[in-house]
Amino acid sequence: MELTEIVADVLGITPDRVVDSARPGELENWDSVRHVHLIMRLEKSYGVSFDYAELTRITSVGDIRSALREKGVAVGAVPAARAEKGNV
């Protein structure tokens, strides 16, 4: 499953709302409880684990993408059309 789909599924939103700049509080369902669920789902889906220091740096979808890349996970960028929509 793609990162965008995982985030959308955990937060109960449509994938088109998942942009790299999205942060907790900007997406109505991204609260502290869902954040923990999201991290757990990412760890299970990608076979990685995040330590406390990494968790404190994850404050946006883009941060998640960067953290996964640092762990060697190949995650693509948000498609350009969706990235532009998120930056409007």
HELIX and SHEET records of a PDB file:
HELIX    1   1 LEU A    3  LEU A   11  1                                   9    
HELIX    2   2 PRO A   15  ARG A   17  5                                   3    
HELIX    3   3 SER A   32  TYR A   46  1                                  15    
HELIX    4   4 TYR A   52  ARG A   57  1                                   6    
HELIX    5   5 VAL A   61  GLU A   70  1                                  10    
HELIX    6   6 ALA A   80  GLY A   86  1                                   7    
END                                                                             
